[in-house]
Amino acid sequence: MRSVIDIVDLSVEEINGLLKTASDIIKNPKKYSKKCKGKKIATLFFEPSTRTRLSFESAMLELGGSVIGFSSASSSSASKGESVSDTAKVISKYADIIAMRHPKEGAPLVAALNGDIPVINAGDGGHCHPTQTLADLLTIKREKGGFDNLTVGFCGDLKYGRTVHSIIGALSRYNNVKIVLISPNELKIPSYVKEDVLDKFNMDYIETDSLEDSLPSLDVLYMTRVQEERFTDRNEYERLKDSYVLNKEKLNKAKEDTIVLHPLPRVNEISIDVDDDKRACYFKQVENGKIMRMALILMLLDIAKKDKSKFTLNDNKIVYNKFKCSNPVCISQTEQELKGMAKPVDNGNYRCVYCDKDF
Ligand code: NCD
């Protein structure tokens, strides 16, 4: 059984395969309209969403399957104290595949380890969001022709912006991609992304706080919202929320063929006068997200048909029950019965397998 919790759960060949299926879906949508007949997706959304949930649901409907689920924790048994493990075991009896969004980091991993059907992480806290990455990749492929040799700038909240963490993981697999990380000092990329991805794959990257200075060099500009819901200090959010605003005038500094991406929702970070610029691709990303989710659902259900074994983490470096993660938004902090899982990292620390925080 396969699940997709992190973008690196997909090999580069699989990502390329999904991109290929996506272009076939675009050419021949009819061919796919009954592929999931009789199959059900459960969309378990413990946190607000417009795009991602409806995108999974319309993806399954366009494949001829059906949808069950809920769109907030308050309408699920989580409000009665049910654990993620129990929810996953129960839903495995009703559905063929789960898409889960959860405010606690690592929750979809817990669902994958305990349920009997494939789980897709639809966003866990400030951690990962692999299917947004698939949407982003299809958009870059369609607009720029491929990924090699691109300079990609990420601007905004790189600390809590889970979509950025996932797409950097994907881009690390392509050749000669340059990364420009544009953020205020307080919202810099987490150290595990630096160590596990940027440094590990020897990626060419710089950190800066200036959007204006970076713009002329970029092939792709990926803007993000400052993630209000992840801040513990309201004043800090207020101080940082308008750190970057892309408007038409600023965009004049970019190349003619730079593309502007944003996972949406936007708040202030892209002014609406950019929307009619041909470089603005954020609404195209929405459509591409649905198509890539169709391709991913097909792939995972196909694997599950042949391989019914339980999803496991085959990593002999994992140390069980020795450490308890101290990250307050880690699922292992809220669900006390979960066993601790940590992996040693180079500097002598351990990294929590659920949420990737070091201790
Ligand atoms: C993003 C998310 O949920 O992380 N949105 C999305 O899935 N399209 C980005 C965000 O909320 O800022």
Boltz pocket constraint, residues with backbone or C-beta under 6 A from the ligand:
constraints:
  - pocket:
      binder: B
      contacts: [[A, 48], [A, 51], [A, 52], [A, 122], [A, 123], [A, 129], [A, 132], [A, 162], [A, 163], [A, 224], [A, 225], [A, 227], [A, 263], [A, 264], [A, 265]]
      max_distance: 6.0
